[in-house]
């Protein structure tokens, strides 16, 4: 199942610098693509020097492989800045340059991209080839602009290793071209521009509507952007500047790719919850519970929650995994207690909760989504502080003080290592929150919760999404289960 999400982004004066740390080279070549005939392309890759045709940096690999398909009457040279930027984050980027003339042959584009992806993968295993060791052999990510966005759906139907797709202003499909998305189970990002008169936002949203089976999916309507936002130049007189459009698209793409390959979706919390709500509302639907929990000190948690619109989410906190019976049925926490309730207006809720003192720096949390009187869906338990299972709380006898004694050695005994470079006190994603995801800003908060808004600009990840962008509605979903 998926989280269907809608986002509206308004540009500010902030500008992201989405260039990564790797030196990048490129090379124009072609291969025999079988059914796709001759397939021309430009390959962008981490290299030993920033010059055309430089040797690949084989010792720094392997890298994920990313494909890109141009639009109608387009060519690879129109997207070199985007391709170079993504390659600089540590990726081998295949920038398709297939000639279709005035005809619209999306099937040939899809077949050509499939041939390119396998070409890189095969040659990466050949010790005599210049691409030796460059491909990580994992799932592939592919983007497509306009007509290339239509070909993207056909590619999904042809190649199961394509597990991440980015549709850049995809054009309206003919007939059954979007049917492969009905069964796509990977990650999808659909980008629209509010001032795009070629592939209108309504057209792009139709593509996103087909992604109900996706593990996570996101629709973004970029306020002030036009049809060429992903290219080297933004034709037209859009209210967002040419460079600003491209920088935003690159930043969103690079950070989504990194989140997808590392499993660290923390940056999405800032994009979706820490920014002002937009002027125009959109609705999001998550068929799987979404939870991101970020500690702010020992007893305050900043939460981002996603689920079905206009439903209630009840947050429980406990001390390690076990079972506790609650009014909503059994939950998977030891001595679990309710610590907050949220209404998921537009499928999103953001705010803060306070933990009981006895759970300071030790709490696990679990969110129960009340979808109806007859159905409750549980999110996965999250070890917020990364301490593992710190042991049981001593329940007081009737009539005694309800304060529980803390186990002074609990943190040392149950401590588990965080990810390299992670900080268990500040980065929830590095502390075992493997079932987290992102959501969008909402006016709904838990009782007594603070409204988490931040101002200014910042970059994060390998590209960084400017945090001065106004946002509404969000994305991402992970594991959950229906109980009744």
C-alpha positions as CSV (number, residue, x, y, z in Angstrom):
1,X,0.0,0.0,0.0
2,X,1.1,3.5,-0.2
3,X,1.1,7.0,1.1
4,X,-0.4,9.2,-1.5
5,X,0.7,12.7,-0.8
6,X,0.4,16.2,-2.2
7,X,2.7,19.1,-1.6
8,X,2.5,22.7,-2.6
9,X,5.8,24.6,-2.5
10,X,6.2,28.3,-2.6
11,X,9.6,29.8,-3.5
12,X,11.3,32.3,-1.3
13,X,14.6,34.2,-1.8
14,X,16.6,31.1,-0.5
15,X,18.6,29.2,-3.0
16,X,20.1,25.7,-2.6
17,X,23.5,24.7,-3.8
18,X,22.8,21.1,-4.8
19,X,26.3,20.1,-5.9
20,X,27.9,17.1,-4.2
21,X,31.5,16.2,-3.3
22,X,32.5,14.0,-6.3
23,X,34.3,15.3,-9.3
24,X,32.3,14.6,-12.4
25,X,33.1,13.8,-16.0
26,X,30.8,12.9,-19.0
27,X,31.1,11.1,-22.3
28,X,28.9,10.9,-25.3
29,X,28.5,7.4,-26.9
30,X,26.0,4.9,-28.2
31,X,25.2,1.2,-28.0
32,X,23.2,-1.3,-29.9
33,X,19.9,-1.3,-28.0
34,X,18.3,-4.3,-29.7
35,X,14.7,-3.5,-30.2
36,X,15.5,0.1,-29.4
37,X,18.0,0.1,-32.3
38,X,21.0,2.5,-31.8
39,X,20.7,4.2,-28.4
40,X,22.7,7.4,-28.0
41,X,23.4,8.8,-24.6
42,X,25.6,10.9,-22.4
43,X,27.0,9.2,-19.3
44,X,27.8,11.4,-16.3
45,X,30.0,9.7,-13.6
46,X,32.3,10.3,-10.6
47,X,35.7,10.8,-12.2
48,X,39.3,11.5,-11.3
49,X,39.1,14.9,-12.9
50,X,36.5,17.5,-13.9
51,X,37.1,17.2,-17.6
52,X,35.3,15.6,-20.5
53,X,36.1,12.0,-21.0
54,X,38.2,11.7,-17.8
55,X,38.8,8.3,-16.3
56,X,36.1,7.0,-13.9
57,X,36.9,7.1,-10.2
58,X,36.7,3.3,-9.9
59,X,38.2,3.3,-6.5
60,X,35.4,5.4,-5.0
61,X,32.6,3.1,-6.2
62,X,30.4,1.4,-6.4
63,X,27.6,3.9,-7.0
64,X,23.9,3.7,-7.7
65,X,22.8,3.9,-11.3
66,X,20.3,6.6,-12.3
67,X,18.6,7.0,-15.7
68,X,17.1,10.1,-17.2
69,X,14.8,10.4,-20.3
70,X,14.3,13.7,-22.1
71,X,11.1,15.3,-23.4
72,X,9.6,15.7,-26.8
73,X,12.2,17.1,-29.3
74,X,14.6,17.2,-26.5
75,X,18.2,15.8,-26.2
76,X,20.7,15.0,-23.5
77,X,22.5,18.3,-23.7
78,X,19.4,20.1,-22.4
79,X,19.8,18.3,-19.0
80,X,23.5,18.3,-18.4
81,X,23.4,20.5,-15.3
82,X,20.8,18.3,-13.6
83,X,22.7,15.1,-14.6
84,X,26.1,16.5,-13.5
85,X,24.6,17.6,-10.1
86,X,23.2,14.2,-9.5
87,X,26.4,12.5,-10.5
88,X,28.4,14.7,-8.1
89,X,26.4,13.2,-5.2
90,X,27.8,9.8,-6.1
91,X,25.8,8.3,-8.9
92,X,26.3,7.0,-12.5
93,X,23.8,9.0,-14.5
94,X,22.6,7.8,-17.9
95,X,21.3,10.8,-19.9
96,X,19.3,9.3,-22.8
97,X,19.7,11.0,-26.2
98,X,17.5,8.8,-28.4
99,X,16.3,10.3,-31.7
100,X,12.6,10.1,-32.3
101,X,12.2,13.2,-34.5
102,X,8.7,14.5,-34.6
103,X,7.3,11.1,-33.8
104,X,6.3,10.2,-30.2
105,X,7.9,6.8,-29.5
106,X,7.8,6.3,-25.8
107,X,8.2,2.5,-26.1
108,X,11.5,2.9,-27.9
109,X,12.7,5.3,-25.2
110,X,11.7,2.8,-22.5
111,X,13.5,0.0,-24.3
112,X,16.5,2.2,-24.8
113,X,16.8,3.1,-21.2
114,X,16.4,-0.5,-20.1
115,X,19.3,-1.4,-22.5
116,X,21.5,1.3,-21.0
117,X,20.9,0.3,-17.4
118,X,21.9,-3.3,-18.1
119,X,24.9,-2.1,-20.2
120,X,26.3,-0.3,-17.2
121,X,25.6,-3.1,-14.8
122,X,27.2,-5.7,-17.1
123,X,30.3,-3.7,-17.8
124,X,30.7,-2.8,-14.2
125,X,31.6,-6.5,-13.6
126,X,34.2,-6.6,-16.4
127,X,37.7,-5.9,-15.0
128,X,38.9,-4.7,-18.4
129,X,36.1,-2.2,-18.9
130,X,36.5,1.5,-17.9
131,X,33.3,1.2,-15.8
132,X,34.6,-1.7,-13.7
133,X,33.3,-1.5,-10.2
134,X,31.1,1.6,-10.8
135,X,27.6,0.1,-10.4
136,X,26.4,-1.1,-7.0
137,X,24.3,-3.8,-8.6
138,X,21.2,-2.6,-6.7
139,X,17.8,-1.3,-7.7
140,X,17.7,1.5,-10.3
141,X,16.3,5.0,-10.2
142,X,15.0,6.7,-13.4
143,X,13.6,10.1,-14.1
144,X,11.7,11.3,-17.1
145,X,10.7,14.8,-18.3
146,X,7.4,15.4,-20.2
147,X,7.3,12.7,-22.9
148,X,10.1,11.0,-21.0
149,X,7.8,10.9,-18.0
150,X,5.3,8.9,-20.1
151,X,8.0,6.5,-21.1
152,X,8.9,6.1,-17.5
153,X,5.6,4.3,-16.8
154,X,6.3,2.0,-19.7
155,X,9.8,1.3,-18.4
156,X,8.4,0.3,-15.0
157,X,6.3,-2.3,-16.8
158,X,9.4,-3.6,-18.6
159,X,12.0,-3.6,-15.9
160,X,11.4,-4.7,-12.3
161,X,14.7,-3.4,-11.1
162,X,13.5,0.1,-11.6
163,X,12.3,0.8,-8.0
164,X,12.5,4.7,-7.9
165,X,10.9,6.9,-10.4
166,X,10.8,10.7,-10.7
167,X,8.3,12.2,-13.1
168,X,9.3,15.7,-14.1
169,X,6.2,17.4,-15.4
170,X,5.0,14.1,-17.2
171,X,2.7,14.7,-20.1
172,X,-0.8,13.3,-20.4
173,X,-0.7,9.6,-21.4
174,X,-2.5,8.0,-24.3
175,X,-4.7,5.1,-23.6
176,X,-3.3,2.6,-21.2
177,X,0.3,4.0,-20.9
178,X,0.0,4.6,-17.1
179,X,-1.3,1.1,-16.3
180,X,2.2,-0.2,-15.1
181,X,2.0,2.3,-12.2
182,X,-1.0,0.5,-10.8
183,X,1.2,-2.3,-9.6
184,X,4.4,-0.3,-9.0
185,X,5.6,-1.0,-5.4
186,X,8.7,1.3,-5.2
187,X,9.3,5.0,-4.5
188,X,7.8,7.7,-6.7
189,X,8.1,11.5,-6.9
190,X,5.8,13.4,-9.3
191,X,6.8,17.0,-9.9
192,X,4.5,19.7,-11.4
193,X,5.0,23.4,-12.0
194,X,2.1,25.7,-11.1
195,X,2.8,27.8,-14.2
196,X,3.3,24.9,-16.6
197,X,0.8,25.1,-19.4
198,X,2.1,22.0,-21.2
199,X,1.9,19.4,-18.5
200,X,-0.5,21.1,-16.1
201,X,-0.5,20.3,-12.4
202,X,-3.9,18.5,-12.9
203,X,-2.3,16.3,-15.5
204,X,0.7,15.4,-13.3
205,X,-1.7,14.7,-10.4
206,X,-3.5,12.1,-12.5
207,X,-0.2,10.2,-12.8
208,X,0.2,10.3,-9.1
209,X,-3.3,8.9,-8.6
210,X,-2.2,5.7,-10.3
211,X,0.5,5.0,-7.6
212,X,-1.7,3.6,-4.9
213,X,0.4,0.5,-4.6
214,X,3.7,2.4,-4.2
215,X,5.7,1.9,-1.0
216,X,5.9,5.7,-0.9
217,X,4.8,8.4,-3.3
218,X,4.8,12.1,-3.4
219,X,3.2,14.7,-5.6
220,X,4.8,18.2,-5.5
221,X,3.3,21.3,-7.1
222,X,6.2,23.8,-7.3
223,X,4.7,27.3,-7.1
224,X,6.1,29.6,-9.8
225,X,7.8,26.8,-11.8
226,X,7.2,26.1,-15.5
227,X,7.6,23.1,-17.8
228,X,11.4,23.4,-18.3
229,X,12.3,23.5,-14.6
230,X,14.5,20.4,-14.8
231,X,16.4,21.6,-17.9
232,X,19.4,23.8,-18.3
233,X,17.1,26.7,-19.0
234,X,13.5,27.5,-18.0
235,X,11.8,28.8,-21.0
236,X,9.0,31.2,-20.5
237,X,8.2,34.0,-18.0
238,X,7.6,32.0,-14.9
239,X,7.6,33.9,-11.6
240,X,10.3,31.6,-10.2
241,X,13.7,32.3,-11.7
242,X,15.4,29.9,-14.1
243,X,18.3,28.9,-11.8
244,X,15.9,28.8,-8.8
245,X,13.6,26.4,-10.5
246,X,16.4,24.1,-11.6
247,X,18.2,24.2,-8.2
248,X,15.0,23.3,-6.4
249,X,14.3,20.4,-8.7
250,X,17.9,19.1,-8.4
251,X,17.8,19.4,-4.6
252,X,14.5,17.5,-4.3
253,X,15.7,14.8,-6.6
254,X,19.1,14.4,-5.0
255,X,17.7,14.3,-1.5
256,X,15.0,11.8,-2.4
257,X,17.5,9.5,-4.0
258,X,19.8,9.7,-1.0
259,X,16.9,9.1,1.4
260,X,15.8,6.1,-0.7
261,X,19.2,4.5,-0.8
262,X,20.2,5.2,2.8
263,X,16.9,4.7,4.5
264,X,17.3,8.1,6.2
265,X,14.2,10.1,5.6
266,X,14.9,12.7,8.3
267,X,15.2,15.6,5.9
268,X,11.6,15.0,4.9
269,X,10.4,16.1,8.3
270,X,11.8,19.6,7.8
271,X,10.4,19.8,4.3
272,X,6.9,18.6,5.3
273,X,6.4,19.8,8.9
274,X,8.7,22.6,9.9
275,X,7.5,25.1,7.3
276,X,4.4,27.3,7.0
277,X,1.3,25.9,5.4
278,X,0.5,26.9,1.9
279,X,-2.3,29.1,0.6
280,X,-4.0,26.3,-1.3
281,X,-5.0,23.1,0.5
282,X,-4.4,19.7,-0.9
283,X,-5.2,16.3,0.5
284,X,-2.9,13.4,1.2
285,X,-3.7,9.8,1.9
286,X,-1.5,7.3,3.6
287,X,-2.6,3.7,3.8
288,X,0.3,2.9,6.1
289,X,1.1,4.6,9.3
290,X,3.8,7.3,9.1
291,X,5.9,8.3,12.1
292,X,9.0,10.4,12.6
293,X,10.0,11.1,16.1
294,X,12.8,13.6,16.9
295,X,13.9,14.1,20.5
296,X,14.3,17.7,21.8
297,X,15.9,17.0,25.2
298,X,15.1,14.1,27.4
299,X,11.3,14.4,27.6
300,X,10.1,16.3,24.5
301,X,9.5,14.6,21.2
302,X,8.8,16.4,17.9
303,X,6.5,14.2,15.9
304,X,5.5,14.1,12.2
305,X,2.5,11.8,11.6
306,X,0.8,10.6,8.4
307,X,-2.3,8.6,7.8
308,X,-5.8,8.8,6.4
309,X,-7.3,12.3,6.2
310,X,-9.5,13.4,9.1
311,X,-8.7,10.5,11.3
312,X,-7.2,10.3,14.8
313,X,-3.8,9.2,15.8
314,X,-3.1,8.2,19.5
315,X,0.5,8.2,20.6
316,X,1.6,5.7,23.3
317,X,5.0,5.7,25.1
318,X,6.6,2.8,27.0
319,X,9.8,1.3,28.0
320,X,10.8,-1.3,25.5
321,X,8.8,-3.9,23.5
322,X,6.1,-6.0,25.1
323,X,2.3,-5.9,25.2
324,X,0.0,-3.5,27.0
325,X,-3.8,-3.5,26.7
326,X,-5.3,-0.1,26.0
327,X,-8.7,1.2,25.2
328,X,-7.8,0.8,21.5
329,X,-6.7,-2.8,22.1
330,X,-3.2,-4.3,22.7
331,X,-0.1,-2.3,21.7
332,X,3.5,-3.5,21.4
333,X,5.0,-1.6,24.3
334,X,5.8,-2.4,27.9
335,X,3.8,-0.4,30.4
336,X,2.5,1.8,27.5
337,X,0.7,5.0,28.4
338,X,-1.1,7.5,26.2
339,X,1.0,10.7,25.7
340,X,-0.9,12.6,23.0
341,X,-3.6,12.7,20.4
342,X,-3.5,14.2,16.9
343,X,-6.2,14.8,14.3
344,X,-4.7,14.1,10.9
345,X,-6.2,17.0,8.9
346,X,-5.3,16.3,5.3
347,X,-3.7,13.1,6.4
348,X,-0.9,15.0,8.3
349,X,-0.2,16.1,11.8
350,X,2.9,17.7,13.3
351,X,3.6,18.8,16.8
352,X,5.3,18.0,20.1
353,X,4.5,15.7,23.0
354,X,5.9,15.5,26.6
355,X,7.0,12.2,28.0
356,X,6.5,11.1,31.6
357,X,9.6,11.7,33.7
358,X,10.2,8.0,34.2
359,X,10.6,7.6,30.4
360,X,13.1,10.4,30.1
361,X,15.8,9.5,27.5
362,X,14.5,5.9,27.5
363,X,11.1,5.9,25.7
364,X,9.8,3.8,22.9
365,X,6.7,5.1,21.2
366,X,4.0,3.6,19.0
367,X,1.2,5.3,17.2
368,X,-2.3,3.8,16.9
369,X,-4.3,5.2,14.0
370,X,-8.1,5.1,14.6
371,X,-9.4,4.8,11.0
372,X,-12.9,4.0,12.1
373,X,-14.8,2.7,15.1
374,X,-14.1,-0.8,13.8
375,X,-10.5,-0.5,12.6
376,X,-7.3,0.6,14.3
377,X,-4.0,0.5,12.5
378,X,-0.7,0.3,14.5
379,X,2.5,1.9,13.4
380,X,5.7,0.0,14.3
381,X,7.3,0.6,17.8
382,X,10.1,3.1,17.6
383,X,13.2,3.2,19.9
384,X,13.4,6.9,20.0
385,X,16.6,7.4,21.9
386,X,18.4,4.3,20.6
387,X,18.9,2.7,24.0
388,X,17.5,-0.8,23.0
389,X,15.4,-2.5,25.6
390,X,16.2,-0.8,29.0
391,X,14.2,-3.2,31.1
392,X,10.8,-3.0,32.9
393,X,9.4,-0.1,34.9
394,X,8.6,-1.0,38.5
395,X,4.8,-0.6,38.7
396,X,3.8,1.1,42.0
397,X,1.5,-0.7,44.4
398,X,-2.0,0.7,44.8
399,X,-1.9,3.8,46.9
400,X,1.8,4.4,46.5
401,X,3.4,7.3,44.7
402,X,2.9,6.8,41.0
403,X,6.5,7.9,40.3
404,X,8.5,4.9,39.1
405,X,12.1,4.5,40.1
406,X,14.4,4.7,37.2
407,X,17.0,2.0,36.6
408,X,20.3,3.9,37.0
409,X,22.2,1.5,34.8
410,X,19.5,1.1,32.2
411,X,21.1,3.3,29.5
412,X,24.5,1.6,29.8
413,X,23.0,-1.9,29.8
414,X,20.6,-1.4,26.9
415,X,22.7,1.0,24.8
416,X,23.0,0.2,21.2
417,X,25.3,1.9,18.7
418,X,23.9,4.6,16.4
419,X,24.7,4.9,12.7
420,X,28.2,6.3,11.9
421,X,28.1,10.0,12.4
422,X,24.7,9.7,14.0
423,X,23.6,11.3,17.3
424,X,20.9,9.4,19.2
425,X,19.8,12.6,21.0
426,X,19.2,14.6,17.8
427,X,18.7,12.3,14.9
428,X,15.8,9.9,15.3
429,X,16.6,8.2,12.0
430,X,19.9,7.1,13.3
431,X,18.5,5.5,16.4
432,X,16.6,2.6,15.1
433,X,13.5,4.4,13.7
434,X,13.3,2.1,10.7
435,X,9.6,2.4,10.3
436,X,9.5,6.2,9.9
437,X,8.3,8.4,7.2
438,X,7.3,11.9,6.4
439,X,4.2,14.0,6.5
440,X,3.1,17.5,5.8
441,X,2.4,20.5,7.8
442,X,-1.1,20.7,9.4
443,X,-2.7,23.0,11.8
444,X,-3.6,20.0,14.0
445,X,-1.4,19.4,17.1
446,X,-1.7,17.3,20.1
447,X,-3.1,18.9,23.3
448,X,-0.5,21.2,24.6
449,X,1.7,20.6,21.6
450,X,3.9,23.3,20.2
451,X,3.6,24.3,16.5
452,X,6.9,23.4,15.0
453,X,7.9,26.0,12.5
454,X,11.4,27.2,11.6
455,X,12.6,30.0,9.5
456,X,15.6,30.6,7.3
457,X,17.4,28.5,4.8
458,X,19.5,25.4,5.3
459,X,20.7,22.5,3.2
460,X,20.8,18.9,4.2
461,X,21.9,15.6,2.7
462,X,24.0,15.6,-0.4
463,X,22.1,18.4,-2.1
464,X,19.8,19.9,0.5
465,X,16.3,21.2,0.1
466,X,16.2,24.9,0.9
467,X,14.3,25.0,4.2
468,X,12.8,28.4,3.3
469,X,10.2,26.9,1.1
470,X,6.5,27.1,2.2
471,X,5.0,23.6,2.2
472,X,1.8,21.7,2.5
473,X,1.1,18.0,2.6
474,X,3.5,15.3,2.5
475,X,4.8,11.9,1.8
476,X,6.1,8.6,2.8
477,X,4.9,5.5,4.6
478,X,6.4,2.5,6.1
479,X,5.2,-0.5,8.1
480,X,2.0,-0.8,10.0
481,X,-0.7,-3.3,10.6
482,X,-4.5,-3.4,10.8
483,X,-5.8,-4.9,14.0
484,X,-9.5,-4.9,13.5
